[in-house]
Amino acid sequence: MPAVTIRNLPERTHRALKVRAAHNGRSTEAEIRRILEDAVSPDAATGLGSQLAALGRRFGGIELNIARDSRPAEPPDFL
């Protein structure tokens, strides 16, 4: 299995990783693996709309009752 060495990691970052790992019940190494896996997983590539919706939920958001227009879209007329 490949190994990665990270040099010149700031002490503050290392401490934060250790705290985060302890909070999640993992070793620091396991926490770093999880962070890296999450960063490159296909699920991490969410669309802009999903990101905006999550941001709205995070800050309390508002409820918009907008009904979709069920009529078929008309093709554009460029003439």
Backbone as CSV, one residue per row, in Angstrom:
resi,resn,N_x,N_y,N_z,CA_x,CA_y,CA_z,C_x,C_y,C_z
1,MET,0.848,-1.174,0.000,0.000,0.000,0.000,0.896,1.241,0.000
2,PRO,0.580,2.238,-0.844,1.404,3.444,-0.909,1.398,4.219,0.406
3,ALA,2.484,4.934,0.634,2.611,5.790,1.815,2.938,7.203,1.355
4,VAL,2.461,8.182,2.097,2.697,9.586,1.787,3.292,10.247,3.018
5,THR,4.322,11.052,2.812,4.916,11.826,3.889,4.605,13.291,3.644
6,ILE,4.121,13.959,4.649,3.817,15.383,4.537,4.835,16.135,5.382
7,ARG,5.631,16.940,4.704,6.662,17.707,5.397,6.171,19.125,5.663
8,ASN,6.785,19.740,6.654,6.525,21.147,6.994,5.058,21.430,7.321
9,LEU,4.406,20.474,7.959,3.034,20.675,8.410,3.060,21.583,9.641
10,PRO,2.354,22.687,9.607,2.367,23.581,10.769,1.861,22.869,12.032
11,GLU,2.475,23.192,13.155,2.093,22.580,14.435,0.610,22.787,14.713
12,ARG,0.115,23.965,14.392,-1.314,24.274,14.629,-2.217,23.323,13.836
13,THR,-1.835,23.037,12.592,-2.613,22.117,11.758,-2.551,20.702,12.319
14,HIS,-1.370,20.284,12.753,-1.221,18.946,13.324,-2.074,18.797,14.584
15,ARG,-2.049,19.817,15.430,-2.871,19.794,16.647,-4.352,19.698,16.299
16,ALA,-4.788,20.484,15.309,-6.197,20.472,14.901,-6.594,19.100,14.354
17,LEU,-5.699,18.464,13.606,-5.980,17.120,13.105,-6.110,16.116,14.247
18,LYS,-5.230,16.232,15.248,-5.299,15.333,16.403,-6.616,15.506,17.163
19,VAL,-7.043,16.759,17.336,-8.303,17.028,18.037,-9.478,16.481,17.236
20,ARG,-9.465,16.750,15.926,-10.539,16.256,15.068,-10.608,14.730,15.084
21,ALA,-9.437,14.077,15.045,-9.386,12.619,15.084,-9.969,12.090,16.391
22,ALA,-9.577,12.694,17.493,-10.092,12.262,18.795,-11.604,12.454,18.863
23,HIS,-12.077,13.556,18.337,-13.522,13.840,18.334,-14.281,12.776,17.542
24,ASN,-13.655,12.265,16.478,-14.302,11.262,15.628,-13.930,9.829,16.005
25,GLY,-13.174,9.654,17.101,-12.826,8.320,17.580,-11.853,7.577,16.673
26,ARG,-10.970,8.321,16.002,-10.004,7.708,15.099,-8.598,8.151,15.481
27,SER,-7.618,7.420,14.964,-6.237,7.867,15.112,-6.029,9.053,14.171
28,THR,-4.966,9.796,14.407,-4.670,10.933,13.536,-4.445,10.450,12.108
29,GLU,-3.741,9.354,11.953,-3.488,8.806,10.619,-4.792,8.404,9.929
30,ALA,-5.685,7.747,10.665,-6.974,7.349,10.088,-7.807,8.580,9.720
31,GLU,-7.726,9.617,10.528,-8.475,10.848,10.242,-7.958,11.500,8.960
32,ILE,-6.644,11.540,8.789,-6.059,12.119,7.580,-6.468,11.300,6.354
33,ARG,-6.459,9.960,6.493,-6.920,9.106,5.389,-8.357,9.424,5.023
34,ARG,-9.213,9.581,6.036,-10.627,9.878,5.791,-10.786,11.222,5.083
35,ILE,-10.057,12.229,5.532,-10.124,13.555,4.913,-9.720,13.463,3.444
36,LEU,-8.628,12.756,3.164,-8.167,12.623,1.781,-9.157,11.836,0.932
37,GLU,-9.703,10.754,1.469,-10.685,9.962,0.731,-11.927,10.787,0.423
38,ASP,-12.400,11.541,1.406,-13.582,12.381,1.186,-13.320,13.461,0.139
39,ALA,-12.104,13.979,0.136,-11.772,15.066,-0.789,-11.767,14.605,-2.242
40,VAL,-11.434,13.353,-2.491,-11.328,12.887,-3.872,-12.455,11.947,-4.290
41,SER,-13.406,11.700,-3.407,-14.503,10.794,-3.754,-15.446,11.478,-4.746
42,PRO,-16.090,10.693,-5.607,-17.045,11.277,-6.562,-18.173,12.036,-5.874
43,ASP,-18.548,11.629,-4.671,-19.616,12.309,-3.950,-19.224,13.731,-3.573
44,ALA,-17.919,14.003,-3.510,-17.463,15.342,-3.148,-17.726,16.345,-4.260
45,ALA,-17.944,15.839,-5.460,-18.174,16.720,-6.600,-19.664,17.010,-6.751
46,THR,-20.227,17.723,-5.801,-21.641,18.068,-5.878,-21.832,19.280,-6.763
47,GLY,-23.018,19.400,-7.301,-23.317,20.507,-8.190,-23.505,21.814,-7.443
48,LEU,-23.505,22.889,-8.199,-23.646,24.218,-7.621,-24.976,24.362,-6.881
49,GLY,-26.046,23.867,-7.460,-27.356,23.968,-6.820,-27.382,23.267,-5.469
50,SER,-26.792,22.083,-5.399,-26.738,21.344,-4.139,-25.908,22.082,-3.103
51,GLN,-24.807,22.690,-3.546,-23.960,23.447,-2.628,-24.692,24.675,-2.101
52,LEU,-25.415,25.362,-2.975,-26.171,26.540,-2.536,-27.290,26.153,-1.569
53,ALA,-27.970,25.038,-1.851,-29.029,24.580,-0.953,-28.458,24.237,0.423
54,ALA,-27.304,23.571,0.446,-26.663,23.222,1.719,-26.262,24.482,2.476
55,LEU,-25.756,25.463,1.764,-25.383,26.725,2.396,-26.602,27.410,2.996
56,GLY,-27.706,27.407,2.267,-28.946,27.995,2.778,-29.431,27.292,4.037
57,ARG,-29.380,25.945,4.030,-29.791,25.188,5.225,-28.890,25.515,6.404
58,ARG,-27.607,25.674,6.130,-26.639,25.954,7.205,-26.952,27.268,7.913
59,PHE,-27.449,28.238,7.177,-27.739,29.547,7.760,-29.226,29.767,8.021
60,GLY,-29.982,28.708,8.095,-31.395,28.826,8.435,-32.298,28.904,7.230
61,GLY,-31.828,29.486,6.148,-32.551,29.514,4.882,-33.945,30.111,4.962
62,ILE,-34.577,30.131,3.839,-35.975,30.541,3.732,-36.690,29.536,2.849
63,GLU,-37.963,29.458,2.985,-38.751,28.523,2.196,-39.388,29.269,1.038
64,LEU,-39.083,28.853,-0.162,-39.697,29.429,-1.355,-40.650,28.402,-1.952
65,ASN,-41.882,28.781,-2.130,-42.863,27.887,-2.742,-43.009,28.282,-4.206
66,ILE,-42.134,27.759,-5.015,-42.143,28.055,-6.438,-42.562,26.795,-7.178
67,ALA,-43.677,26.896,-7.874,-44.158,25.743,-8.636,-43.471,25.726,-9.998
68,ARG,-43.079,24.550,-10.422,-42.468,24.420,-11.745,-43.553,24.528,-12.807
69,ASP,-43.195,25.142,-13.905,-44.091,25.228,-15.049,-44.069,23.875,-15.749
70,SER,-45.187,23.187,-15.775,-45.223,21.832,-16.328,-45.394,21.814,-17.844
71,ARG,-45.580,22.991,-18.451,-45.728,23.028,-19.908,-44.383,22.711,-20.559
72,PRO,-44.408,22.044,-21.718,-43.147,21.792,-22.420,-42.509,23.105,-22.858
73,ALA,-41.201,23.143,-22.836,-40.488,24.336,-23.259,-40.612,24.515,-24.762
74,GLU,-40.785,25.742,-25.179,-40.848,26.055,-26.604,-39.429,26.221,-27.137
75,PRO,-39.167,25.709,-28.325,-37.830,25.899,-28.881,-37.608,27.366,-29.225
76,PRO,-36.368,27.832,-29.125,-36.116,29.235,-29.436,-36.277,29.535,-30.919
77,ASP,-36.696,30.730,-31.233,-36.861,31.165,-32.611,-35.843,32.279,-32.872
78,PHE,-34.796,31.956,-33.619,-33.724,32.911,-33.850,-33.914,33.725,-35.128
79,LEU,-35.052,33.571,-35.780,-35.283,34.316,-37.021,-35.952,35.625,-36.795
